[in-house]
Amino acid sequence: MKKVIIVGAGPSGLILGLLLAKAGIEVELLDAGSEIDKQPRAAHYASPAVYELGRAGVLEDVKERGFQPEGFAWRQLDGTLIAGMSHAVLPIEYPTRMVVLPLDRLGEVLYEHIQRQPTAQVKWSHRVVHVGQDEDCAWVEIETPDGVKRSEADYVIGCDGASSTVRRELFGPEYPGETLDAQIVATNVYYDFDSFGYWDSNTIVDPENWYLAARVTTDGLWRFTYGDKPGLSKEEYLARQPQRYEALLPGNPKPGQYKITNISPYKLQQRCAPSFRVGKILLAADAAHLCNPFGGLGLTGGIADIGSLFDSLIGIHKGLADESILDKYSEIRKRIWTEIIDPISRENFRRLHDQDPTKARENDEFFKLCVKGETDEQVAKDIALGLDIVRHDMTQYYTK
Ligand SMILES: Cc1cc2nc3c(=O)[nH]c(=O)nc-3n(C[C@H](O)[C@H](O)[C@H](O)COP(=O)(O)OP(=O)(O)OC[C@H]3O[C@@H](n4cnc5c(N)ncnc54)[C@H](O)[C@@H]3O)c2cc1C
């Protein structure tokens, strides 16, 4: 294998590019944007993602610029604790303990590292508009500031996010799945949640006023994601923000008592592509599957795809596996999404709005497990590492 084209320099594309370039493979990374995306999206990376960040050689920098959270709490609207999940139960040096770093800052770390790789090139303002393939290679057609260009490689990987052009080229405009009947508004905000006794992450369980407030940096920036009426325009969500903040945040602050640095409404989607492979063209992360963000399974699952795809490609490169391992990649990653990520993420969202908060500690199966973890250290550790099930080691399919 001489060269791989990766469409999309989001986190998944950058991690795959870094892993492949470090293995000596030529990587051309094409991104439609002019710089790393700054929207308030992922910040929490669970154990399977941390494992791949370690393999890519960026984990120490991610830890240095981010932090490792102590615990997650679920609360009633008045702040009463329902249940908690400890990450501090794992020692700080535990190799795959959760890390927190906002997506744009993770992108900066990855971009710095990939620029040091002589076999990798990242090209901004390069929008892929068509993909194709024959027996010998796969290619992309790209709109660039200097006109339309064509580039070819052994494989093209679509890491181009939810609206993936690569996926549309393979399967048409429909992304199978559904949009949930709910709306979130994600904000990054400086506000003193600490003074209300909040833990590193706090999910409010409430039929109307559910929300998530999680620390995302060590300088006091929090992610505050709340529900709002579905079906409004972006302008309407922005206009409603002050009243939603005053109604929901502890202390009922007015504008001027907090500082918002990002705000973006999102629909909640559960979707999965028909296949993650068509010949020499592959899909990974949001281009291949989407889930709602509660429980932080989106990019964690996407980075786990990248680990599986990297091992598959490198197995082919080294002559340890034939191309059928890519079918296995597609089959297994799709199964993990269908059987694990989709149902768990749906349940994470249901848990926060569709039950009586005053009875949730006794009734909810996950909370019952957390309560057991309060006195049983092994149970607490198993919960903290529970998402390890989304990682899959593809080297077991090497034939040599
Ligand atoms: C509010 C919110 C909170 C979240 N929190 C978490 C969390 O805590 N943990 C977690 O694991 N996940 C979380 N997620 C999900 C996570 O943000 C996404 O799964 C992740 O960003 C997907 O990464 P990606 O690299 O696949 O795609 P993206 O980040 O979307 O990157 C795709 C890239 O492709 C480029 N691109 C698109 N089309 C083209 C084209 N035609 N040609 C060239 N380039 C193109 C784009 O410019 C972009 O840079 C959250 C999501 C939301 C909305």
The ligand as a Gaussian input file, in Angstrom:
#p B3LYP/6-31G(d) Opt

LIG

0 1
 C      -23.312000      18.604000      21.552000
 C      -22.462000      17.413000      21.220000
 C      -21.657000      16.871000      22.199000
 C      -20.874000      15.743000      21.920000
 N      -20.110000      15.213000      22.918000
 C      -19.392000      14.103000      22.679000
 C      -18.533000      13.568000      23.696000
 O      -18.396000      14.146000      24.779000
 N      -17.847000      12.424000      23.400000
 C      -17.940000      11.809000      22.176000
 O      -17.308000      10.771000      21.991000
 N      -18.708000      12.318000      21.173000
 C      -19.424000      13.450000      21.394000
 N      -20.135000      14.016000      20.377000
 C      -20.040000      13.454000      18.998000
 C      -18.775000      13.957000      18.293000
 O      -18.662000      15.373000      18.330000
 C      -18.749000      13.481000      16.851000
 O      -18.955000      12.072000      16.858000
 C      -17.385000      13.771000      16.208000
 O      -17.160000      15.160000      16.099000
 C      -17.294000      13.123000      14.826000
 O      -16.003000      13.288000      14.334000
 P      -15.710000      13.010000      12.806000
 O      -14.240000      13.201000      12.642000
 O      -16.312000      11.731000      12.380000
 O      -16.544000      14.134000      12.021000
 P      -16.481000      15.715000      12.114000
 O      -15.951000      16.167000      13.424000
 O      -17.826000      16.190000      11.724000
 O      -15.421000      16.112000      11.014000
 C      -15.701000      15.959000       9.646000
 C      -14.741000      16.804000       8.834000
 O      -14.978000      16.537000       7.464000
 C      -14.955000      17.745000       6.728000
 N      -15.765000      17.543000       5.525000
 C      -17.099000      17.384000       5.420000
 N      -17.463000      17.191000       4.143000
 C      -16.324000      17.213000       3.411000
 C      -16.044000      17.060000       2.024000
 N      -17.004000      16.851000       1.127000
 N      -14.751000      17.157000       1.616000
 C      -13.751000      17.373000       2.508000
 N      -13.969000      17.521000       3.826000
 C      -15.239000      17.437000       4.279000
 C      -15.514000      18.777000       7.686000
 O      -15.064000      20.089000       7.338000
 C      -14.945000      18.309000       9.033000
 O      -13.708000      18.905000       9.333000
 C      -20.913000      15.153000      20.628000
 C      -21.715000      15.718000      19.622000
 C      -22.478000      16.838000      19.904000
 C      -23.330000      17.428000      18.823000

